[in-house]
Amino acid sequence: MVLLLATSLAASEAAARRVGLLFGSFNPVHVGHLILAEYFATRTDLAEVWLVVSPHNPFKQADDLLPATQRLQLVQLAIAGNPRLRAEDAEFSLPRPSYTSTTLDALRQRHPDLEFVLLMGADNLADLPRWREAVRLVAETDIYVYPRPGTALPDLSALPRVRVVAAPLLDISATFIRESLRAGHSIRYLVPDAVALHIQQNGYWMS
């Protein structure tokens, strides 16, 4: 019994050291992001999920981005009170544009007691060969992949560290939310109330 208990505790401690990283511009953060983060934090072996705010995604234009600190604040408002979710600004002090391999190196150096798992959509997995240091990334890191509407999964036989997780399919985009704001339409239920209020108070994307 003592041995079984010790084994159980050791397994629990190992699981507690696994943290999922959900990268994004979060421009703005919306309920799709939050549902995914909560799903991974509560229905997998991850102890927490960190929403990593990217100052500049190398595959996206930067001209429509709210400043990074303001997007981080929106994420903090969105997840307030949830101990298993965290807004992470690790990329703010790193060279730009932001590369996942660089960010992972920095986080591993800062948190040697944690094991990081990448969380990404099927569309990002398909683009993975284009990422900087993609070969090292897939060799060193577990990757949990969630479905994306209209995107088929590539052949995973050469990617033993990739695990497909049946998270909910949500076809919500930050682009749609920004366009709605510019058109004067409601974004209720697309973002948390605290995020909607902060956006309205500051006039983000309304002109």
C-alpha positions as CSV (number, residue, x, y, z in Angstrom):
1,M,0.0,0.0,0.0
2,V,2.8,2.4,0.9
3,L,4.6,1.7,-2.4
4,L,1.4,2.2,-4.4
5,L,0.8,5.5,-2.6
6,A,4.3,6.7,-3.2
7,T,4.0,5.7,-6.9
8,S,0.7,7.5,-7.2
9,L,2.1,10.6,-5.6
10,A,5.2,10.5,-7.9
11,A,2.9,10.3,-10.9
12,S,0.8,13.2,-9.6
13,E,3.9,15.3,-9.1
14,A,5.1,14.5,-12.6
15,A,1.8,15.5,-14.1
16,A,1.8,18.7,-12.1
17,R,5.0,19.8,-13.8
18,R,3.4,19.7,-17.3
19,V,2.3,23.1,-18.6
20,G,0.5,23.6,-21.9
21,L,1.5,26.7,-24.0
22,L,-1.2,28.2,-26.1
23,F,0.4,30.8,-28.3
24,G,-1.5,33.6,-30.0
25,S,-1.8,37.2,-30.9
26,F,-5.1,37.3,-28.9
27,N,-6.2,40.3,-30.9
28,P,-8.5,40.1,-29.0
29,V,-8.8,37.0,-26.8
30,H,-12.2,35.4,-27.2
31,V,-14.3,32.5,-25.9
32,G,-12.8,30.1,-28.4
33,H,-9.4,30.6,-26.9
34,L,-10.7,30.3,-23.4
35,I,-12.7,27.1,-24.1
36,L,-9.7,25.5,-25.6
37,A,-7.4,26.5,-22.7
38,E,-9.9,25.3,-20.1
39,Y,-10.4,22.0,-22.0
40,F,-6.7,21.3,-22.0
41,A,-6.2,22.4,-18.4
42,T,-9.0,20.2,-17.1
43,R,-9.3,17.2,-19.4
44,T,-5.7,16.3,-20.1
45,D,-2.6,15.6,-18.0
46,L,-1.7,19.3,-17.9
47,A,-1.6,21.1,-14.6
48,E,-2.0,24.5,-16.2
49,V,-2.3,26.3,-19.5
50,W,-0.4,29.5,-20.2
51,L,-1.8,31.8,-22.9
52,V,1.4,33.2,-24.4
53,V,0.8,36.6,-25.9
54,S,2.9,37.0,-29.0
55,P,4.0,40.6,-29.8
56,H,4.5,39.7,-33.4
57,N,3.7,36.4,-35.1
58,P,6.1,36.1,-38.1
59,F,3.2,34.7,-40.2
60,K,0.9,37.6,-39.6
61,Q,0.8,41.3,-40.4
62,A,1.5,43.6,-37.5
63,D,-0.4,46.6,-38.7
64,D,-3.7,45.6,-37.2
65,L,-2.3,44.5,-33.8
66,L,-3.2,46.2,-30.6
67,P,-0.1,46.9,-28.6
68,A,1.1,43.8,-26.8
69,T,0.7,45.1,-23.3
70,Q,-3.0,45.9,-24.0
71,R,-3.6,42.5,-25.5
72,L,-2.0,41.0,-22.4
73,Q,-4.3,43.0,-20.2
74,L,-7.3,41.7,-22.1
75,V,-6.1,38.1,-21.5
76,Q,-5.6,38.8,-17.8
77,L,-9.2,40.2,-17.6
78,A,-10.5,37.1,-19.4
79,I,-8.9,34.5,-17.1
80,A,-9.2,36.4,-13.8
81,G,-10.1,34.0,-11.0
82,N,-9.1,30.8,-12.9
83,P,-6.0,29.3,-11.1
84,R,-5.3,26.9,-13.9
85,L,-4.9,29.5,-16.6
86,R,-2.1,32.1,-16.8
87,A,-1.4,35.1,-19.1
88,E,2.3,34.9,-20.1
89,D,4.4,37.7,-21.4
90,A,7.7,35.8,-22.0
91,E,8.0,36.9,-25.6
92,F,7.9,40.6,-24.7
93,S,11.6,40.6,-23.8
94,L,12.7,38.4,-26.7
95,P,13.8,39.4,-30.2
96,R,11.0,40.1,-32.7
97,P,9.3,38.5,-34.6
98,S,8.6,35.8,-32.1
99,Y,9.7,32.3,-32.8
100,T,8.3,29.4,-30.8
101,S,11.7,27.6,-30.5
102,T,13.3,30.7,-29.0
103,T,10.4,31.2,-26.6
104,L,10.6,27.6,-25.5
105,D,14.3,27.9,-24.8
106,A,13.7,30.9,-22.7
107,L,10.9,29.4,-20.7
108,R,12.8,26.2,-20.1
109,Q,15.7,28.2,-18.8
110,R,13.4,30.2,-16.5
111,H,11.4,27.2,-15.3
112,P,13.7,24.1,-15.3
113,D,11.2,22.3,-13.0
114,L,8.4,22.5,-15.6
115,E,7.8,20.4,-18.7
116,F,6.2,22.4,-21.5
117,V,3.7,21.0,-24.0
118,L,2.8,22.9,-27.2
119,L,-0.9,23.3,-27.9
120,M,-1.8,24.0,-31.5
121,G,-4.6,23.7,-34.1
122,A,-4.4,21.3,-37.0
123,D,-3.8,24.2,-39.4
124,N,-0.6,25.1,-37.5
125,L,0.6,21.5,-37.4
126,A,0.3,21.5,-41.2
127,D,2.5,24.6,-41.4
128,L,5.0,23.3,-38.9
129,P,7.7,22.4,-41.5
130,R,7.9,26.2,-42.2
131,W,8.7,27.1,-38.6
132,R,12.1,28.0,-37.5
133,E,14.0,24.9,-36.0
134,A,11.0,22.7,-36.7
135,V,13.0,19.5,-36.6
136,R,14.4,20.3,-33.1
137,L,11.0,21.4,-32.0
138,V,9.2,18.2,-32.8
139,A,12.1,16.1,-31.4
140,E,12.2,17.9,-28.0
141,T,8.6,18.8,-27.3
142,D,5.2,17.1,-26.9
143,I,2.6,18.6,-29.0
144,Y,-1.2,18.4,-28.4
145,V,-3.2,19.2,-31.5
146,Y,-6.9,20.2,-31.6
147,P,-9.1,20.1,-34.7
148,R,-9.8,23.1,-36.8
149,P,-12.8,23.5,-39.1
150,G,-12.0,22.4,-42.7
151,T,-8.4,21.3,-41.9
152,A,-7.4,17.7,-42.3
153,L,-4.6,16.3,-40.1
154,P,-1.3,15.4,-41.9
155,D,0.3,12.0,-41.6
156,L,1.5,11.7,-38.0
157,S,3.6,8.5,-38.4
158,A,6.8,10.5,-38.3
159,L,5.6,12.7,-35.4
160,P,5.5,10.3,-32.4
161,R,5.3,13.2,-29.9
162,V,2.1,14.6,-31.5
163,R,-1.2,13.7,-29.7
164,V,-4.5,14.6,-31.2
165,V,-7.0,15.8,-28.6
166,A,-10.7,15.9,-29.4
167,A,-11.3,19.5,-28.2
168,P,-14.4,21.3,-29.3
169,L,-14.4,22.7,-32.8
170,L,-15.1,26.5,-32.6
171,D,-15.1,28.6,-35.7
172,I,-14.7,32.0,-34.0
173,S,-12.0,34.4,-35.1
174,A,-10.5,37.5,-33.7
175,T,-10.8,39.0,-37.2
176,F,-14.6,38.6,-37.1
177,I,-14.7,40.3,-33.7
178,R,-12.6,43.2,-34.9
179,E,-14.8,43.6,-38.0
180,S,-17.9,43.4,-35.8
181,L,-16.6,46.2,-33.6
182,R,-15.8,48.4,-36.6
183,A,-19.3,47.9,-37.9
184,G,-20.8,48.7,-34.6
185,H,-22.2,45.2,-34.0
186,S,-22.5,43.4,-30.7
187,I,-19.7,41.2,-29.6
188,R,-21.6,39.9,-26.6
189,Y,-20.9,36.2,-25.9
190,L,-17.9,36.2,-28.3
191,V,-15.7,37.6,-25.5
192,P,-16.0,37.6,-21.7
193,D,-18.0,40.5,-20.3
194,A,-14.9,42.1,-18.7
195,V,-13.1,42.0,-22.0
196,A,-16.1,43.5,-23.9
197,L,-16.4,46.3,-21.3
198,H,-12.6,47.1,-21.5
199,I,-12.7,47.2,-25.3
200,Q,-15.7,49.5,-25.3
201,Q,-14.3,51.8,-22.6
202,N,-11.1,52.2,-24.6
203,G,-12.6,52.2,-28.1
204,Y,-10.4,49.4,-29.4
205,W,-11.0,48.6,-33.1
206,M,-14.0,50.9,-33.2
207,S,-12.7,53.2,-35.9
